[in-house]
Amino acid sequence: MGELLRAQGRHDMRLAHIDFPIHKPGLKAQFSQVYSSDDPHLETDLQFGVTRALVGRYLPQLGEPAPAA
């Protein structure tokens, strides 16, 4: 696969992201992801799955407990 991507002038890097399931009782579970807004490959995603709605800014929680689920 790497040779094909290089021939197209593309990289084989997958963006930094967090995967998570979305579910509602009685419906099939779906999976999505949130991409980091500072990833240098954001505009050239290997899987073409990035949309503006899925891009977020990751903020460190220094010295604070994690937010509740």
N, CA, C, O and CB atoms as a CASP TS submission, in Angstrom:
PFRMAT TS
TARGET T0000
AUTHOR 0000-0000-0000
METHOD Language model
MODEL 1
PARENT N/A
ATOM      1  N   MET     1       0.821  -1.190   0.000  1.00  0.00           N
ATOM      2  CA  MET     1       0.000   0.000   0.000  1.00  0.00           C
ATOM      3  C   MET     1       0.865   1.254   0.000  1.00  0.00           C
ATOM      4  O   MET     1       0.492   2.258  -0.607  1.00  0.00           O
ATOM      5  CB  MET     1      -0.934  -0.002   1.200  1.00  0.00           C
ATOM      6  N   GLY     2       2.000   1.213   0.663  1.00  0.00           N
ATOM      7  CA  GLY     2       2.884   2.363   0.714  1.00  0.00           C
ATOM      8  C   GLY     2       3.349   2.805  -0.663  1.00  0.00           C
ATOM      9  O   GLY     2       3.450   4.001  -0.936  1.00  0.00           O
ATOM     10  N   GLU     3       3.631   1.840  -1.532  1.00  0.00           N
ATOM     11  CA  GLU     3       4.091   2.177  -2.883  1.00  0.00           C
ATOM     12  C   GLU     3       3.005   2.911  -3.669  1.00  0.00           C
ATOM     13  O   GLU     3       3.294   3.875  -4.377  1.00  0.00           O
ATOM     14  CB  GLU     3       4.515   0.907  -3.634  1.00  0.00           C
ATOM     15  N   LEU     4       1.776   2.463  -3.547  1.00  0.00           N
ATOM     16  CA  LEU     4       0.661   3.095  -4.246  1.00  0.00           C
ATOM     17  C   LEU     4       0.476   4.538  -3.759  1.00  0.00           C
ATOM     18  O   LEU     4       0.294   5.448  -4.567  1.00  0.00           O
ATOM     19  CB  LEU     4      -0.639   2.283  -4.039  1.00  0.00           C
ATOM     20  N   LEU     5       0.522   4.741  -2.439  1.00  0.00           N
ATOM     21  CA  LEU     5       0.372   6.095  -1.896  1.00  0.00           C
ATOM     22  C   LEU     5       1.508   7.005  -2.353  1.00  0.00           C
ATOM     23  O   LEU     5       1.277   8.149  -2.745  1.00  0.00           O
ATOM     24  CB  LEU     5       0.321   6.053  -0.364  1.00  0.00           C
ATOM     25  N   ARG     6       2.738   6.488  -2.301  1.00  0.00           N
ATOM     26  CA  ARG     6       3.881   7.306  -2.750  1.00  0.00           C
ATOM     27  C   ARG     6       3.759   7.659  -4.229  1.00  0.00           C
ATOM     28  O   ARG     6       4.108   8.770  -4.630  1.00  0.00           O
ATOM     29  CB  ARG     6       5.209   6.562  -2.499  1.00  0.00           C
ATOM     30  N   ALA     7       3.267   6.724  -5.044  1.00  0.00           N
ATOM     31  CA  ALA     7       3.088   7.000  -6.472  1.00  0.00           C
ATOM     32  C   ALA     7       2.068   8.111  -6.697  1.00  0.00           C
ATOM     33  O   ALA     7       2.128   8.822  -7.700  1.00  0.00           O
ATOM     34  CB  ALA     7       2.650   5.731  -7.209  1.00  0.00           C
ATOM     35  N   GLN     8       1.126   8.260  -5.758  1.00  0.00           N
ATOM     36  CA  GLN     8       0.115   9.313  -5.846  1.00  0.00           C
ATOM     37  C   GLN     8       0.554  10.593  -5.145  1.00  0.00           C
ATOM     38  O   GLN     8      -0.188  11.575  -5.108  1.00  0.00           O
ATOM     39  CB  GLN     8      -1.194   8.827  -5.251  1.00  0.00           C
ATOM     40  N   GLY     9       1.772  10.578  -4.584  1.00  0.00           N
ATOM     41  CA  GLY     9       2.264  11.761  -3.875  1.00  0.00           C
ATOM     42  C   GLY     9       1.584  11.965  -2.537  1.00  0.00           C
ATOM     43  O   GLY     9       1.515  13.090  -2.041  1.00  0.00           O
ATOM     44  N   ARG    10       1.072  10.871  -1.933  1.00  0.00           N
ATOM     45  CA  ARG    10       0.368  10.954  -0.653  1.00  0.00           C
ATOM     46  C   ARG    10       1.183  10.282   0.442  1.00  0.00           C
ATOM     47  O   ARG    10       2.074   9.485   0.147  1.00  0.00           O
ATOM     48  CB  ARG    10      -1.028  10.308  -0.754  1.00  0.00           C
ATOM     49  N   HIS    11       0.893  10.590   1.696  1.00  0.00           N
ATOM     50  CA  HIS    11       1.574   9.982   2.836  1.00  0.00           C
ATOM     51  C   HIS    11       0.728   8.838   3.393  1.00  0.00           C
ATOM     52  O   HIS    11      -0.442   8.686   3.041  1.00  0.00           O
ATOM     53  CB  HIS    11       1.853  11.039   3.936  1.00  0.00           C
ATOM     54  N   ASP    12       1.340   8.033   4.269  1.00  0.00           N
ATOM     55  CA  ASP    12       0.605   6.928   4.884  1.00  0.00           C
ATOM     56  C   ASP    12       0.344   7.178   6.367  1.00  0.00           C
ATOM     57  O   ASP    12       0.182   6.233   7.139  1.00  0.00           O
ATOM     58  CB  ASP    12       1.373   5.624   4.706  1.00  0.00           C
ATOM     59  N   MET    13       0.305   8.436   6.760  1.00  0.00           N
ATOM     60  CA  MET    13       0.081   8.789   8.160  1.00  0.00           C
ATOM     61  C   MET    13      -1.414   8.853   8.468  1.00  0.00           C
ATOM     62  O   MET    13      -2.181   9.444   7.708  1.00  0.00           O
ATOM     63  CB  MET    13       0.751  10.135   8.489  1.00  0.00           C
ATOM     64  N   ARG    14      -1.824   8.254   9.567  1.00  0.00           N
ATOM     65  CA  ARG    14      -3.206   8.350  10.040  1.00  0.00           C
ATOM     66  C   ARG    14      -3.228   9.471  11.075  1.00  0.00           C
ATOM     67  O   ARG    14      -2.310   9.583  11.888  1.00  0.00           O
ATOM     68  CB  ARG    14      -3.727   6.971  10.651  1.00  0.00           C
ATOM     69  N   LEU    15      -4.253  10.287  11.049  1.00  0.00           N
ATOM     70  CA  LEU    15      -4.343  11.434  11.937  1.00  0.00           C
ATOM     71  C   LEU    15      -4.481  11.031  13.397  1.00  0.00           C
ATOM     72  O   LEU    15      -4.989   9.955  13.712  1.00  0.00           O
ATOM     73  CB  LEU    15      -5.505  12.298  11.539  1.00  0.00           C
ATOM     74  N   ALA    16      -4.016  11.916  14.292  1.00  0.00           N
ATOM     75  CA  ALA    16      -4.257  11.730  15.720  1.00  0.00           C
ATOM     76  C   ALA    16      -5.760  11.849  15.939  1.00  0.00           C
ATOM     77  O   ALA    16      -6.385  12.807  15.485  1.00  0.00           O
ATOM     78  CB  ALA    16      -3.459  12.779  16.592  1.00  0.00           C
ATOM     79  N   HIS    17      -6.342  10.864  16.641  1.00  0.00           N
ATOM     80  CA  HIS    17      -7.780  10.894  16.859  1.00  0.00           C
ATOM     81  C   HIS    17      -8.165  10.046  18.063  1.00  0.00           C
ATOM     82  O   HIS    17      -7.395   9.204  18.523  1.00  0.00           O
ATOM     83  CB  HIS    17      -8.517  10.410  15.615  1.00  0.00           C
ATOM     84  N   ILE    18      -9.362  10.284  18.556  1.00  0.00           N
ATOM     85  CA  ILE    18      -9.937   9.494  19.640  1.00  0.00           C
ATOM     86  C   ILE    18     -11.208   8.854  19.095  1.00  0.00           C
ATOM     87  O   ILE    18     -12.097   9.542  18.593  1.00  0.00           O
ATOM     88  CB  ILE    18     -10.232  10.376  20.923  1.00  0.00           C
ATOM     89  N   ASP    19     -11.282   7.515  19.199  1.00  0.00           N
ATOM     90  CA  ASP    19     -12.473   6.778  18.758  1.00  0.00           C
ATOM     91  C   ASP    19     -13.460   6.654  19.915  1.00  0.00           C
ATOM     92  O   ASP    19     -13.057   6.544  21.073  1.00  0.00           O
ATOM     93  CB  ASP    19     -12.086   5.371  18.220  1.00  0.00           C
ATOM     94  N   PHE    20     -14.750   6.671  19.600  1.00  0.00           N
ATOM     95  CA  PHE    20     -15.752   6.462  20.645  1.00  0.00           C
ATOM     96  C   PHE    20     -17.047   5.920  20.026  1.00  0.00           C
ATOM     97  O   PHE    20     -17.380   6.236  18.884  1.00  0.00           O
ATOM     98  CB  PHE    20     -16.027   7.786  21.415  1.00  0.00           C
ATOM     99  N   PRO    21     -17.777   5.090  20.807  1.00  0.00           N
ATOM    100  CA  PRO    21     -19.059   4.572  20.324  1.00  0.00           C
ATOM    101  C   PRO    21     -20.190   5.545  20.651  1.00  0.00           C
ATOM    102  O   PRO    21     -20.122   6.290  21.628  1.00  0.00           O
ATOM    103  CB  PRO    21     -19.350   3.189  20.941  1.00  0.00           C
ATOM    104  N   ILE    22     -21.216   5.523  19.829  1.00  0.00           N
ATOM    105  CA  ILE    22     -22.440   6.291  20.062  1.00  0.00           C
ATOM    106  C   ILE    22     -23.571   5.277  20.038  1.00  0.00           C
ATOM    107  O   ILE    22     -23.700   4.507  19.085  1.00  0.00           O
ATOM    108  CB  ILE    22     -22.650   7.445  18.978  1.00  0.00           C
ATOM    109  N   HIS    23     -24.388   5.273  21.082  1.00  0.00           N
ATOM    110  CA  HIS    23     -25.478   4.308  21.079  1.00  0.00           C
ATOM    111  C   HIS    23     -26.724   4.888  21.746  1.00  0.00           C
ATOM    112  O   HIS    23     -26.659   5.790  22.581  1.00  0.00           O
ATOM    113  CB  HIS    23     -25.050   3.021  21.786  1.00  0.00           C
ATOM    114  N   LYS    24     -27.844   4.334  21.340  1.00  0.00           N
ATOM    115  CA  LYS    24     -29.141   4.687  21.910  1.00  0.00           C
ATOM    116  C   LYS    24     -29.923   3.379  22.016  1.00  0.00           C
ATOM    117  O   LYS    24     -29.937   2.590  21.072  1.00  0.00           O
ATOM    118  CB  LYS    24     -29.911   5.773  21.027  1.00  0.00           C
ATOM    119  N   PRO    25     -30.569   3.146  23.149  1.00  0.00           N
ATOM    120  CA  PRO    25     -31.303   1.885  23.301  1.00  0.00           C
ATOM    121  C   PRO    25     -32.241   1.628  22.116  1.00  0.00           C
ATOM    122  O   PRO    25     -32.976   2.509  21.670  1.00  0.00           O
ATOM    123  CB  PRO    25     -32.105   1.898  24.607  1.00  0.00           C
ATOM    124  N   GLY    26     -32.186   0.408  21.636  1.00  0.00           N
ATOM    125  CA  GLY    26     -33.052   0.011  20.535  1.00  0.00           C
ATOM    126  C   GLY    26     -32.475   0.267  19.157  1.00  0.00           C
ATOM    127  O   GLY    26     -33.057  -0.164  18.162  1.00  0.00           O
ATOM    128  N   LEU    27     -31.346   0.957  19.071  1.00  0.00           N
ATOM    129  CA  LEU    27     -30.712   1.245  17.778  1.00  0.00           C
ATOM    130  C   LEU    27     -29.322   0.628  17.725  1.00  0.00           C
ATOM    131  O   LEU    27     -28.717   0.342  18.759  1.00  0.00           O
ATOM    132  CB  LEU    27     -30.630   2.769  17.532  1.00  0.00           C
ATOM    133  N   LYS    28     -28.834   0.429  16.534  1.00  0.00           N
ATOM    134  CA  LYS    28     -27.504  -0.122  16.322  1.00  0.00           C
ATOM    135  C   LYS    28     -26.444   0.890  16.751  1.00  0.00           C
ATOM    136  O   LYS    28     -26.579   2.082  16.477  1.00  0.00           O
ATOM    137  CB  LYS    28     -27.309  -0.519  14.844  1.00  0.00           C
ATOM    138  N   ALA    29     -25.386   0.420  17.424  1.00  0.00           N
ATOM    139  CA  ALA    29     -24.293   1.305  17.845  1.00  0.00           C
ATOM    140  C   ALA    29     -23.514   1.792  16.622  1.00  0.00           C
ATOM    141  O   ALA    29     -23.347   1.057  15.649  1.00  0.00           O
ATOM    142  CB  ALA    29     -23.343   0.573  18.837  1.00  0.00           C
ATOM    143  N   GLN    30     -23.050   3.011  16.682  1.00  0.00           N
ATOM    144  CA  GLN    30     -22.210   3.603  15.643  1.00  0.00           C
ATOM    145  C   GLN    30     -20.888   4.021  16.290  1.00  0.00           C
ATOM    146  O   GLN    30     -20.824   4.213  17.504  1.00  0.00           O
ATOM    147  CB  GLN    30     -22.922   4.831  14.955  1.00  0.00           C
ATOM    148  N   PHE    31     -19.858   4.158  15.501  1.00  0.00           N
ATOM    149  CA  PHE    31     -18.577   4.616  16.012  1.00  0.00           C
ATOM    150  C   PHE    31     -18.166   5.871  15.254  1.00  0.00           C
ATOM    151  O   PHE    31     -18.434   6.007  14.060  1.00  0.00           O
ATOM    152  CB  PHE    31     -17.495   3.509  15.885  1.00  0.00           C
ATOM    153  N   SER    32     -17.526   6.767  15.950  1.00  0.00           N
ATOM    154  CA  SER    32     -17.034   7.987  15.326  1.00  0.00           C
ATOM    155  C   SER    32     -15.687   8.324  15.948  1.00  0.00           C
ATOM    156  O   SER    32     -15.179   7.573  16.781  1.00  0.00           O
ATOM    157  CB  SER    32     -18.049   9.166  15.496  1.00  0.00           C
ATOM    158  N   GLN    33     -15.117   9.430  15.555  1.00  0.00           N
ATOM    159  CA  GLN    33     -13.850   9.878  16.117  1.00  0.00           C
ATOM    160  C   GLN    33     -13.785  11.400  16.105  1.00  0.00           C
ATOM    161  O   GLN    33     -14.482  12.077  15.350  1.00  0.00           O
ATOM    162  CB  GLN    33     -12.664   9.280  15.334  1.00  0.00           C
ATOM    163  N   VAL    34     -12.916  11.905  16.976  1.00  0.00           N
ATOM    164  CA  VAL    34     -12.632  13.341  17.015  1.00  0.00           C
ATOM    165  C   VAL    34     -11.153  13.491  16.681  1.00  0.00           C
ATOM    166  O   VAL    34     -10.300  12.840  17.284  1.00  0.00           O
ATOM    167  CB  VAL    34     -12.987  13.986  18.430  1.00  0.00           C
ATOM    168  N   TYR    35     -10.862  14.353  15.719  1.00  0.00           N
ATOM    169  CA  TYR    35      -9.491  14.577  15.275  1.00  0.00           C
ATOM    170  C   TYR    35      -8.904  15.815  15.944  1.00  0.00           C
ATOM    171  O   TYR    35      -9.622  16.766  16.254  1.00  0.00           O
ATOM    172  CB  TYR    35      -9.438  14.722  13.748  1.00  0.00           C
ATOM    173  N   SER    36      -7.600  15.792  16.162  1.00  0.00           N
ATOM    174  CA  SER    36      -6.919  16.915  16.796  1.00  0.00           C
ATOM    175  C   SER    36      -6.704  18.059  15.804  1.00  0.00           C
ATOM    176  O   SER    36      -6.186  17.853  14.706  1.00  0.00           O
ATOM    177  CB  SER    36      -5.577  16.460  17.378  1.00  0.00           C
ATOM    178  N   SER    37      -7.106  19.260  16.203  1.00  0.00           N
ATOM    179  CA  SER    37      -7.017  20.418  15.312  1.00  0.00           C
ATOM    180  C   SER    37      -5.581  20.807  14.972  1.00  0.00           C
ATOM    181  O   SER    37      -5.356  21.523  13.996  1.00  0.00           O
ATOM    182  CB  SER    37      -7.715  21.594  15.937  1.00  0.00           C
ATOM    183  N   ASP    38      -4.606  20.350  15.758  1.00  0.00           N
ATOM    184  CA  ASP    38      -3.218  20.732  15.476  1.00  0.00           C
ATOM    185  C   ASP    38      -2.417  19.635  14.770  1.00  0.00           C
ATOM    186  O   ASP    38      -1.192  19.727  14.690  1.00  0.00           O
ATOM    187  CB  ASP    38      -2.525  21.105  16.762  1.00  0.00           C
ATOM    188  N   ASP    39      -3.078  18.615  14.264  1.00  0.00           N
ATOM    189  CA  ASP    39      -2.373  17.560  13.536  1.00  0.00           C
ATOM    190  C   ASP    39      -1.883  18.119  12.202  1.00  0.00           C
ATOM    191  O   ASP    39      -2.676  18.684  11.449  1.00  0.00           O
ATOM    192  CB  ASP    39      -3.295  16.320  13.313  1.00  0.00           C
ATOM    193  N   PRO    40      -0.593  17.975  11.894  1.00  0.00           N
ATOM    194  CA  PRO    40      -0.058  18.541  10.646  1.00  0.00           C
ATOM    195  C   PRO    40      -0.612  17.887   9.375  1.00  0.00           C
ATOM    196  O   PRO    40      -0.466  18.440   8.284  1.00  0.00           O
ATOM    197  CB  PRO    40       1.440  18.417  10.646  1.00  0.00           C
ATOM    198  N   HIS    41      -1.237  16.729   9.505  1.00  0.00           N
ATOM    199  CA  HIS    41      -1.774  16.027   8.339  1.00  0.00           C
ATOM    200  C   HIS    41      -3.290  16.172   8.226  1.00  0.00           C
ATOM    201  O   HIS    41      -3.926  15.417   7.491  1.00  0.00           O
ATOM    202  CB  HIS    41      -1.405  14.554   8.404  1.00  0.00           C
ATOM    203  N   LEU    42      -3.869  17.119   8.932  1.00  0.00           N
ATOM    204  CA  LEU    42      -5.319  17.273   8.993  1.00  0.00           C
ATOM    205  C   LEU    42      -5.964  17.425   7.614  1.00  0.00           C
ATOM    206  O   LEU    42      -7.037  16.872   7.372  1.00  0.00           O
ATOM    207  CB  LEU    42      -5.665  18.466   9.843  1.00  0.00           C
ATOM    208  N   GLU    43      -5.336  18.150   6.730  1.00  0.00           N
ATOM    209  CA  GLU    43      -5.916  18.407   5.399  1.00  0.00           C
ATOM    210  C   GLU    43      -5.664  17.282   4.400  1.00  0.00           C
ATOM    211  O   GLU    43      -6.202  17.304   3.293  1.00  0.00           O
ATOM    212  CB  GLU    43      -5.361  19.694   4.841  1.00  0.00           C
ATOM    213  N   THR    44      -4.852  16.305   4.782  1.00  0.00           N
ATOM    214  CA  THR    44      -4.494  15.240   3.839  1.00  0.00           C
ATOM    215  C   THR    44      -4.706  13.863   4.451  1.00  0.00           C
ATOM    216  O   THR    44      -3.853  12.988   4.298  1.00  0.00           O
ATOM    217  CB  THR    44      -3.039  15.390   3.390  1.00  0.00           C
ATOM    218  N   ASP    45      -5.814  13.652   5.136  1.00  0.00           N
ATOM    219  CA  ASP    45      -6.104  12.394   5.809  1.00  0.00           C
ATOM    220  C   ASP    45      -6.102  11.229   4.838  1.00  0.00           C
ATOM    221  O   ASP    45      -6.687  11.315   3.758  1.00  0.00           O
ATOM    222  CB  ASP    45      -7.439  12.473   6.518  1.00  0.00           C
ATOM    223  N   LEU    46      -5.455  10.155   5.211  1.00  0.00           N
ATOM    224  CA  LEU    46      -5.342   8.953   4.399  1.00  0.00           C
ATOM    225  C   LEU    46      -6.711   8.355   4.074  1.00  0.00           C
ATOM    226  O   LEU    46      -6.915   7.837   2.976  1.00  0.00           O
ATOM    227  CB  LEU    46      -4.483   7.925   5.111  1.00  0.00           C
ATOM    228  N   GLN    47      -7.647   8.422   5.019  1.00  0.00           N
ATOM    229  CA  GLN    47      -8.950   7.797   4.814  1.00  0.00           C
ATOM    230  C   GLN    47     -10.035   8.774   4.363  1.00  0.00           C
ATOM    231  O   GLN    47     -11.179   8.363   4.170  1.00  0.00           O
ATOM    232  CB  GLN    47      -9.385   7.127   6.079  1.00  0.00           C
ATOM    233  N   PHE    48      -9.713  10.026   4.194  1.00  0.00           N
ATOM    234  CA  PHE    48     -10.668  11.042   3.735  1.00  0.00           C
ATOM    235  C   PHE    48     -11.904  11.112   4.637  1.00  0.00           C
ATOM    236  O   PHE    48     -13.002  11.384   4.150  1.00  0.00           O
ATOM    237  CB  PHE    48     -11.094  10.749   2.294  1.00  0.00           C
ATOM    238  N   GLY    49     -11.743  10.869   5.953  1.00  0.00           N
ATOM    239  CA  GLY    49     -12.882  10.836   6.857  1.00  0.00           C
ATOM    240  C   GLY    49     -13.078  12.081   7.691  1.00  0.00           C
ATOM    241  O   GLY    49     -14.008  12.144   8.495  1.00  0.00           O
ATOM    242  N   VAL    50     -12.224  13.072   7.519  1.00  0.00           N
ATOM    243  CA  VAL    50     -12.295  14.256   8.376  1.00  0.00           C
ATOM    244  C   VAL    50     -13.295  15.269   7.832  1.00  0.00           C
ATOM    245  O   VAL    50     -13.240  15.651   6.664  1.00  0.00           O
ATOM    246  CB  VAL    50     -10.914  14.903   8.510  1.00  0.00           C
ATOM    247  N   THR    51     -14.203  15.693   8.695  1.00  0.00           N
ATOM    248  CA  THR    51     -15.088  16.796   8.379  1.00  0.00           C
ATOM    249  C   THR    51     -14.913  17.834   9.493  1.00  0.00           C
ATOM    250  O   THR    51     -14.459  17.496  10.586  1.00  0.00           O
ATOM    251  CB  THR    51     -16.592  16.321   8.243  1.00  0.00           C
ATOM    252  N   ARG    52     -15.261  19.057   9.230  1.00  0.00           N
ATOM    253  CA  ARG    52     -15.089  20.131  10.209  1.00  0.00           C
ATOM    254  C   ARG    52     -15.746  19.794  11.551  1.00  0.00           C
ATOM    255  O   ARG    52     -15.207  20.122  12.608  1.00  0.00           O
ATOM    256  CB  ARG    52     -15.668  21.434   9.663  1.00  0.00           C
ATOM    257  N   ALA    53     -16.903  19.143  11.505  1.00  0.00           N
ATOM    258  CA  ALA    53     -17.625  18.800  12.734  1.00  0.00           C
ATOM    259  C   ALA    53     -16.879  17.788  13.602  1.00  0.00           C
ATOM    260  O   ALA    53     -17.165  17.676  14.794  1.00  0.00           O
ATOM    261  CB  ALA    53     -18.988  18.253  12.387  1.00  0.00           C
ATOM    262  N   LEU    54     -15.921  17.044  13.022  1.00  0.00           N
ATOM    263  CA  LEU    54     -15.181  16.034  13.763  1.00  0.00           C
ATOM    264  C   LEU    54     -13.821  16.515  14.245  1.00  0.00           C
ATOM    265  O   LEU    54     -13.057  15.721  14.794  1.00  0.00           O
ATOM    266  CB  LEU    54     -15.004  14.822  12.916  1.00  0.00           C
ATOM    267  N   VAL    55     -13.497  17.781  14.058  1.00  0.00           N
ATOM    268  CA  VAL    55     -12.206  18.333  14.477  1.00  0.00           C
ATOM    269  C   VAL    55     -12.390  19.081  15.788  1.00  0.00           C
ATOM    270  O   VAL    55     -13.265  19.937  15.911  1.00  0.00           O
ATOM    271  CB  VAL    55     -11.612  19.273  13.384  1.00  0.00           C
ATOM    272  N   GLY    56     -11.564  18.750  16.754  1.00  0.00           N
ATOM    273  CA  GLY    56     -11.640  19.408  18.057  1.00  0.00           C
ATOM    274  C   GLY    56     -10.266  19.824  18.543  1.00  0.00           C
ATOM    275  O   GLY    56      -9.244  19.406  17.998  1.00  0.00           O
ATOM    276  N   ARG    57     -10.255  20.635  19.556  1.00  0.00           N
ATOM    277  CA  ARG    57      -8.994  21.087  20.152  1.00  0.00           C
ATOM    278  C   ARG    57      -8.808  20.343  21.467  1.00  0.00           C
ATOM    279  O   ARG    57      -9.594  20.519  22.397  1.00  0.00           O
ATOM    280  CB  ARG    57      -8.982  22.649  20.375  1.00  0.00           C
ATOM    281  N   TYR    58      -7.791  19.526  21.546  1.00  0.00           N
ATOM    282  CA  TYR    58      -7.514  18.769  22.763  1.00  0.00           C
ATOM    283  C   TYR    58      -6.892  19.713  23.789  1.00  0.00           C
ATOM    284  O   TYR    58      -5.944  20.436  23.482  1.00  0.00           O
ATOM    285  CB  TYR    58      -6.571  17.552  22.473  1.00  0.00           C
ATOM    286  N   LEU    59      -7.424  19.702  24.994  1.00  0.00           N
ATOM    287  CA  LEU    59      -6.908  20.552  26.065  1.00  0.00           C
ATOM    288  C   LEU    59      -6.415  19.681  27.213  1.00  0.00           C
ATOM    289  O   LEU    59      -7.151  18.816  27.689  1.00  0.00           O
ATOM    290  CB  LEU    59      -7.993  21.542  26.559  1.00  0.00           C
ATOM    291  N   PRO    60      -5.183  19.894  27.666  1.00  0.00           N
ATOM    292  CA  PRO    60      -4.669  19.104  28.791  1.00  0.00           C
ATOM    293  C   PRO    60      -5.386  19.487  30.086  1.00  0.00           C
ATOM    294  O   PRO    60      -5.750  20.646  30.284  1.00  0.00           O
ATOM    295  CB  PRO    60      -3.143  19.305  28.945  1.00  0.00           C
ATOM    296  N   GLN    61      -5.578  18.529  30.939  1.00  0.00           N
ATOM    297  CA  GLN    61      -6.217  18.743  32.240  1.00  0.00           C
ATOM    298  C   GLN    61      -5.133  18.687  33.320  1.00  0.00           C
ATOM    299  O   GLN    61      -5.120  17.765  34.136  1.00  0.00           O
ATOM    300  CB  GLN    61      -7.343  17.671  32.510  1.00  0.00           C
ATOM    301  N   LEU    62      -4.250  19.642  33.329  1.00  0.00           N
ATOM    302  CA  LEU    62      -3.126  19.662  34.267  1.00  0.00           C
ATOM    303  C   LEU    62      -3.590  19.983  35.678  1.00  0.00           C
ATOM    304  O   LEU    62      -4.214  21.016  35.920  1.00  0.00           O
ATOM    305  CB  LEU    62      -2.077  20.678  33.821  1.00  0.00           C
ATOM    306  N   GLY    63      -3.279  19.091  36.602  1.00  0.00           N
ATOM    307  CA  GLY    63      -3.589  19.328  38.003  1.00  0.00           C
ATOM    308  C   GLY    63      -5.069  19.273  38.332  1.00  0.00           C
ATOM    309  O   GLY    63      -5.466  19.639  39.438  1.00  0.00           O
ATOM    310  N   GLU    64      -5.886  18.827  37.406  1.00  0.00           N
ATOM    311  CA  GLU    64      -7.324  18.745  37.644  1.00  0.00           C
ATOM    312  C   GLU    64      -7.777  17.307  37.404  1.00  0.00           C
ATOM    313  O   GLU    64      -7.188  16.601  36.586  1.00  0.00           O
ATOM    314  CB  GLU    64      -8.106  19.739  36.726  1.00  0.00           C
ATOM    315  N   PRO    65      -8.825  16.866  38.113  1.00  0.00           N
ATOM    316  CA  PRO    65      -9.348  15.530  37.818  1.00  0.00           C
ATOM    317  C   PRO    65     -10.019  15.524  36.452  1.00  0.00           C
ATOM    318  O   PRO    65     -10.453  16.561  35.951  1.00  0.00           O
ATOM    319  CB  PRO    65     -10.346  15.075  38.911  1.00  0.00           C
ATOM    320  N   ALA    66     -10.094  14.350  35.867  1.00  0.00           N
ATOM    321  CA  ALA    66     -10.753  14.224  34.560  1.00  0.00           C
ATOM    322  C   ALA    66     -12.228  14.571  34.706  1.00  0.00           C
ATOM    323  O   ALA    66     -12.818  14.333  35.761  1.00  0.00           O
ATOM    324  CB  ALA    66     -10.583  12.786  33.979  1.00  0.00           C
ATOM    325  N   PRO    67     -12.831  15.130  33.661  1.00  0.00           N
ATOM    326  CA  PRO    67     -14.268  15.440  33.712  1.00  0.00           C
ATOM    327  C   PRO    67     -15.078  14.161  33.924  1.00  0.00           C
ATOM    328  O   PRO    67     -14.634  13.077  33.546  1.00  0.00           O
ATOM    329  CB  PRO    67     -14.722  16.155  32.410  1.00  0.00           C
ATOM    330  N   ALA    68     -16.236  14.280  34.511  1.00  0.00           N
ATOM    331  CA  ALA    68     -17.107  13.122  34.716  1.00  0.00           C
ATOM    332  C   ALA    68     -17.561  12.558  33.384  1.00  0.00           C
ATOM    333  O   ALA    68     -17.671  13.279  32.392  1.00  0.00           O
ATOM    334  CB  ALA    68     -18.321  13.500  35.573  1.00  0.00           C
ATOM    335  N   ALA    69     -17.822  11.274  33.374  1.00  0.00           N
ATOM    336  CA  ALA    69     -18.269  10.613  32.123  1.00  0.00           C
ATOM    337  C   ALA    69     -19.599  11.173  31.671  1.00  0.00           C
ATOM    338  O   ALA    69     -20.133  10.747  30.647  1.00  0.00           O
ATOM    339  CB  ALA    69     -18.387   9.082  32.314  1.00  0.00           C
TER
END
